[in-house]
Amino acid sequence: MEQVNLGRPGAPTASISLDAPAFVSLPSSAARLTPKQLVIEIALRVCTVSALSVFLVSAILQVLKDPSRITLLLFLFTSLLDIGLVVFARVARERDFTPVSMVMSVTGTFYYVAFQMEPGIHLIPEAAAVGLQIVGIVIQLWAKLALRRSFGLLPANRGVVVSGPYRVLRHPMYFGYMIRNVSFLLPNFGLQNVIVFAVHFCIQICRIIREERVLSKDRSYREFMSRVRYRLIFGVF
């Protein structure tokens, strides 16, 4: 979830500068959830940990069978990181609890449980795929370090970030996911995995649009959008 603090609560408003090293906007106060929203928030985090744990066990078993599957091992590593980020994510001051957004968020997050875990067709050598996958993972980590606790599942305003890779793309973390997914698919090619990744890509596009619908209510994010033109792919979208 890509998210700008115009200062500390109660401090004078400051203008946005993309030369600034960190946040341009953070939630000014703790978010208050209704009992129903609180249940949804807890359930999403529990489901995330559960689904990721099942995937991790399956992935570890496959790696133990064939230690040469480094692309699967790297995918496992980034999944572990996602568990921690989701569990300790900041509670947003505003989020989209609509059923459509919830379905897209859950599907877009848990898509990996539909993977064909067994080895597939190697369209490129494992070593080449690993190099490409590392590029995607580095971009993800760079974006996540910039976001810190402004990471989450549902479209929400957890504070807007304009540092690091957000100077180039509005959703660099999703760009990193896309590279990681393609580099995993190429040496683990199969019809099931192609369908899973194609559906996931379409869902991610929809998530970006809905996330920006929430974030664009924030004047600082609208200014950020005017400075950083492209969402996911530079020069295209």
C-alpha positions in Angstrom: 0.0 0.0 0.0 1.7 3.2 -1.2 1.0 6.2 0.8 2.7 12.6 2.6 3.1 14.4 6.6 3.0 18.1 6.2 4.5 18.3 9.7 3.7 17.2 13.2 0.2 17.4 14.5 -0.5 21.1 15.3 2.6 22.3 13.4 2.3 24.8 10.6 1.6 23.5 7.1 4.7 22.9 5.0 5.0 22.7 1.2 5.9 19.4 -0.4 9.4 18.9 -1.7 10.6 15.8 -3.5 14.0 16.6 -2.2 12.9 15.8 1.3 14.3 12.5 2.6 11.3 11.0 4.2 7.6 11.4 4.9 5.5 14.3 3.6 2.4 13.2 5.4 1.5 11.0 8.4 -1.7 10.3 10.2 -2.2 13.1 12.7 -3.9 10.8 15.2 -4.7 7.2 15.9 -7.5 5.8 13.8 -10.8 4.9 15.5 -12.5 1.8 14.2 -16.1 0.7 14.8 -16.4 -2.8 16.4 -17.2 -4.3 13.0 -14.2 -2.6 11.4 -12.0 -3.8 14.2 -13.1 -7.4 13.7 -12.4 -7.1 10.0 -9.0 -5.6 10.7 -8.0 -8.4 13.1 -9.5 -11.1 10.8 -7.5 -9.8 7.8 -4.2 -9.9 9.8 -4.9 -13.3 11.1 -5.9 -14.7 7.7 -2.7 -13.1 6.2 -0.5 -14.8 8.7 -2.3 -18.2 8.3 -2.3 -18.2 4.5 1.4 -17.1 4.4 2.3 -19.8 6.9 0.6 -22.5 4.8 2.5 -21.2 1.8 5.8 -21.1 3.7 5.4 -24.8 4.8 4.7 -25.9 1.3 7.5 -23.9 -0.2 10.0 -25.2 2.4 9.0 -28.8 1.6 9.6 -28.2 -2.1 13.0 -26.5 -1.5 14.0 -29.5 0.7 13.2 -31.8 -2.2 15.2 -29.7 -4.6 17.6 -27.2 -3.1 18.4 -25.8 -6.6 15.0 -24.0 -6.7 16.4 -20.7 -5.5 13.6 -18.7 -7.1 11.1 -20.4 -4.8 13.4 -19.8 -1.8 13.6 -16.1 -2.6 9.8 -15.9 -2.9 9.6 -17.6 0.5 11.9 -14.9 2.0 9.8 -12.0 0.7 6.6 -13.7 2.0 8.1 -13.8 5.5 8.8 -10.1 5.3 5.2 -9.5 4.3 3.9 -11.3 7.4 5.8 -8.9 9.7 4.7 -5.8 7.7 1.0 -6.8 7.8 1.0 -7.7 11.5 2.6 -4.5 12.6 1.1 -2.1 10.0 -0.2 1.2 11.2 -3.9 1.4 11.7 -5.1 3.8 9.0 -7.1 6.9 9.6 -9.2 6.2 6.5 -9.6 3.0 4.5 -11.9 1.4 2.0 -14.0 -1.3 3.7 -16.3 -1.9 0.7 -16.8 -5.5 -0.3 -15.2 -5.1 -3.7 -12.0 -3.6 -2.2 -11.9 -6.4 0.4 -12.3 -9.1 -2.2 -9.6 -7.6 -4.4 -7.2 -7.1 -1.5 -7.6 -10.6 -0.2 -7.3 -12.2 -3.6 -4.4 -9.9 -4.6 -2.6 -10.8 -1.4 -3.2 -14.5 -1.1 -2.8 -15.4 -4.8 0.4 -17.4 -4.1 -1.7 -20.2 -2.4 -2.9 -21.1 -5.9 0.6 -21.7 -7.2 1.6 -25.0 -8.7 4.5 -25.6 -6.3 6.0 -28.6 -8.2 8.8 -27.8 -10.7 7.5 -26.5 -14.1 9.0 -25.9 -17.5 12.3 -23.9 -17.4 11.9 -21.2 -20.0 15.1 -19.6 -18.8 17.9 -21.0 -16.5 17.3 -20.8 -12.8 20.4 -18.6 -12.3 19.2 -16.0 -14.8 15.7 -16.0 -13.1 17.4 -15.5 -9.7 19.2 -12.4 -10.9 16.0 -10.9 -12.2 14.2 -11.9 -9.1 16.8 -10.2 -6.9 16.2 -6.9 -8.8 12.4 -7.2 -8.0 13.1 -8.0 -4.4 15.5 -5.0 -4.0 12.8 -2.7 -5.4 10.3 -4.2 -3.0 12.5 -3.8 0.0 13.5 -0.2 -1.0 9.8 0.7 -1.2 8.9 -1.1 2.0 11.7 0.7 3.9 10.3 4.0 2.6 6.8 3.0 3.7 7.8 1.4 7.1 4.4 0.9 8.9 2.4 2.6 6.1 1.9 -0.8 4.6 -1.4 -2.7 4.6 -3.9 -4.8 2.7 -7.0 -2.6 2.3 -6.9 0.7 0.3 -6.2 3.3 3.0 -4.5 6.5 4.0 -1.7 5.5 6.5 0.3 8.6 5.6 1.7 9.5 2.2 5.4 8.7 1.4 7.3 10.5 -1.4 10.9 9.4 -0.6 13.0 6.7 -2.2 11.5 4.9 -5.2 8.3 7.0 -4.8 10.2 9.8 -6.6 9.9 7.8 -9.8 6.7 5.7 -9.5 3.7 6.1 -7.4 3.5 2.4 -6.7 7.0 1.0 -6.9 6.3 -1.9 -4.5 3.8 -3.3 -6.9 6.4 -2.9 -9.7 8.8 -4.9 -7.6 6.1 -7.6 -7.1 5.6 -7.7 -10.9 9.3 -8.3 -11.6 9.5 -10.9 -8.8 6.5 -12.8 -10.2 7.7 -12.8 -13.8 11.1 -14.0 -12.7 9.5 -16.8 -10.6 7.2 -17.8 -13.5 9.9 -18.2 -16.2 11.7 -21.1 -14.5 8.4 -22.5 -13.0 6.3 -22.2 -16.1 2.9 -23.9 -16.3 -0.7 -23.1 -17.3 -1.8 -22.8 -13.7 0.9 -20.4 -12.8 0.3 -18.3 -15.9 -3.4 -18.0 -15.0 -2.6 -17.1 -11.4 -0.2 -14.3 -12.3 -2.4 -12.9 -15.1 -5.4 -12.7 -12.7 -3.1 -11.2 -10.0 -1.8 -8.5 -12.4 -5.3 -7.4 -13.3 -6.3 -7.3 -9.6 -3.2 -5.2 -8.8 -4.2 -2.6 -11.4 -7.7 -2.4 -9.9 -6.2 -2.1 -6.4 -4.0 0.8 -7.5 -7.0 2.6 -8.9 -9.0 2.1 -5.8 -6.1 3.0 -3.5 -5.6 6.2 -5.3 -9.3 7.0 -5.0 -8.9 7.0 -1.2 -5.5 8.7 -1.2 -6.5 11.5 -3.6 -8.8 12.9 -1.0 -5.6 14.1 0.7 -4.4 17.4 -0.9 -0.8 16.4 -0.3 -1.3 13.2 -2.3 -2.9 15.1 -5.2 0.2 17.3 -5.3 2.3 14.2 -5.2 0.4 12.8 -8.2 1.1 15.9 -10.2 4.8 15.5 -9.5 5.1 11.7 -10.1 3.1 11.0 -13.3 3.3 7.2 -13.6 1.7 4.6 -11.3 3.3 1.2 -12.1 5.3 1.2 -15.4 7.3 4.2 -16.3 6.1 5.7 -19.6 3.1 3.4 -19.8 0.8 3.5 -16.7 
